[in-house]
């Protein structure tokens, strides 16, 4: 049994460990954990994360940024509830929010103001406040060669296929197949790029 498996199997130890890593009010890694970030994250050759990016990156989930990929200013990257994996030659634009679990392929362009959130809050137990209930995750998967337009929102559990375009301002609630353009709220397929 690994140390990680041992911690996850004992709720009391898990709770203590979590409080050592995460600030209880800010819900982000404590400053002293962030000092060691370069030891528990993986960054590819010539990748860039701009200084103003909020890096809520913890050691208990993976963070990978591929070769020649960029995360632009004022974005927020959060892997507290799931892995964030970003491929090579991919650009995460200005003011984006990426909350894991999220897997983004190679040669993906994500424009400005986009939200990718692989998590949701439970709310069905009426005897508890929403903030007392569990967080539910479902991975977002964005395949290679995709363009996501500005101010779009990709919801948990969505898979966007290869060589797709998501129109600006779209809310993507369902899977988008390969080689399509999807637009709207909720996003619907506008055009199949493989049709001639």
C-alpha positions in Angstrom: 0.0 0.0 0.0 1.4 3.4 -1.0 1.5 6.4 1.4 -1.2 8.1 -0.7 -3.5 5.0 -0.5 -2.9 4.8 3.3 -3.9 8.4 3.8 -7.0 8.1 1.6 -8.2 5.0 3.5 -8.1 6.7 6.9 -10.5 9.6 7.1 -9.0 11.2 10.3 -5.5 11.1 8.8 -6.8 12.4 5.5 -8.5 15.3 7.2 -5.3 16.3 9.1 -3.2 15.9 5.9 -5.8 18.0 4.0 -5.7 20.8 6.6 -1.9 20.9 6.5 -1.9 21.4 2.7 -5.1 23.6 2.2 -5.9 26.9 3.8 -9.3 26.3 5.6 -10.8 29.6 4.4 -9.1 30.5 1.2 -9.5 26.8 -0.1 -6.1 27.0 -1.8 -2.8 25.5 -1.0 -1.0 27.1 1.9 1.9 29.4 0.9 4.5 27.0 2.2 3.1 24.1 0.0 3.3 26.4 -3.0 7.0 26.9 -2.4 7.5 23.2 -3.4 5.3 23.3 -6.5 8.1 22.7 -9.0 8.8 19.4 -7.3 5.3 18.0 -7.6 4.2 19.5 -11.0 5.4 18.5 -14.5 6.2 21.1 -17.1 7.3 20.5 -20.6 10.1 22.0 -22.6 9.6 25.8 -23.2 6.2 25.8 -21.5 5.1 29.2 -20.0 2.9 30.0 -17.1 2.6 33.8 -16.7 3.3 35.2 -13.2 -0.2 36.5 -12.6 -1.8 33.1 -13.0 -3.4 31.8 -9.8 -1.9 28.3 -9.3 -4.1 26.4 -6.9 -2.1 23.3 -7.6 -1.8 20.7 -4.9 0.5 17.7 -4.5 -2.3 15.1 -4.2 -3.5 15.4 -7.8 -1.5 15.6 -11.0 -0.7 18.8 -13.0 1.1 18.4 -16.3 1.7 21.2 -18.9 3.1 19.9 -22.2 5.9 21.2 -24.4 5.5 24.8 -25.8 2.2 25.3 -24.1 1.1 28.6 -22.5 -1.2 29.6 -19.7 -1.8 33.3 -20.1 -2.3 36.1 -17.5 -5.0 36.2 -14.9 -6.1 32.6 -15.4 -6.8 30.2 -12.5 -5.6 26.6 -12.5 -7.0 24.4 -9.8 -6.3 20.6 -9.4 -7.6 20.3 -5.8 -10.4 17.9 -6.8 -8.9 16.3 -9.9 -6.0 16.1 -12.2 -5.3 18.9 -14.7 -3.4 17.6 -17.8 -2.6 20.0 -20.6 -1.0 18.7 -23.8 1.7 20.2 -26.0 1.4 23.4 -28.2 -1.7 24.3 -26.3 -2.7 27.9 -25.3 -4.9 28.7 -22.3 -6.0 32.3 -22.9 -6.5 35.3 -20.6 -8.8 35.1 -17.6 -9.6 31.4 -18.0 -10.6 29.1 -15.2 -9.6 25.4 -15.3 -10.8 23.3 -12.4 -10.0 19.6 -12.6 -10.5 16.9 -13.5 -9.7 18.3 -17.0 -7.7 16.7 -19.8 -6.8 19.0 -22.7 -5.0 17.6 -25.8 -2.4 19.0 -28.1 -2.7 22.0 -30.4 -5.8 23.3 -28.5 -6.6 27.0 -28.4 -8.8 28.2 -25.6 -9.7 31.9 -26.0 -10.4 34.4 -23.3 -12.8 34.2 -20.3 -13.5 30.4 -20.7 -14.5 28.3 -17.8 -13.7 24.5 -17.7 -15.0 23.0 -14.5 -14.9 19.2 -13.9 -16.6 19.6 -10.5 -20.1 20.3 -9.1 -21.5 20.8 -5.6 -24.1 18.3 -4.4 -27.3 19.9 -3.2 -29.9 17.1 -2.8 -29.7 16.5 0.9 -32.1 19.1 2.3 -31.0 18.5 5.9 -27.5 20.0 5.0 -26.4 23.3 3.6 -25.0 23.1 0.1 -21.5 24.0 1.3 -21.6 21.0 3.7 -22.3 18.5 1.0 -19.8 16.6 -1.1 -18.2 17.8 -4.3 -18.9 15.6 -7.3 -16.4 15.3 -10.2 -16.7 14.2 -13.8 -13.7 14.8 -16.1 -13.8 17.2 -19.0 -11.9 15.8 -22.0 -10.9 18.1 -24.9 -9.3 16.2 -27.8 -6.5 17.5 -30.0 -6.8 20.4 -32.4 -9.8 22.2 -30.8 -10.6 25.9 -30.7 -12.9 27.1 -27.8 -14.3 30.6 -28.4 -14.2 33.4 -25.8 -16.5 33.3 -22.8 -17.6 29.7 -23.3 -18.4 27.4 -20.5 -17.6 23.6 -20.6 -19.5 21.6 -18.0 -18.3 18.6 -16.0 -18.4 15.3 -17.9 -18.2 16.7 -21.4 -16.0 15.3 -24.1 -15.1 17.6 -27.1 -13.8 15.6 -30.1 -10.9 16.1 -32.4 -10.8 19.2 -34.7 -13.9 20.9 -33.2 -14.8 24.6 -32.9 -16.9 25.8 -30.0 -18.4 29.2 -30.8 -17.9 32.2 -28.5 -20.3 32.4 -25.6 -21.4 28.7 -25.9 -22.4 26.6 -22.9 -21.4 23.0 -23.6 -23.5 20.6 -21.6 -23.2 17.4 -23.8 -20.4 15.7 -25.8 -19.4 17.2 -29.1 -18.3 14.7 -31.8 -15.1 15.0 -33.9 -15.0 17.5 -36.8 -17.9 19.7 -35.8 -18.7 23.3 -35.0 -21.0 23.8 -32.0 -22.6 27.0 -30.8 -25.3 28.4 -28.5 -26.7 27.9 -25.0 -26.9 25.0 -24.7 -24.4 24.3 -27.4 -25.8 22.4 -30.5 -24.0 21.2 -33.6 -24.1 23.9 -36.2 -22.0 22.2 -38.9 -20.1 18.9 -39.5 -16.7 19.9 -41.0 -16.3 16.5 -42.6 -19.4 17.0 -44.8 -18.5 18.3 -48.3 
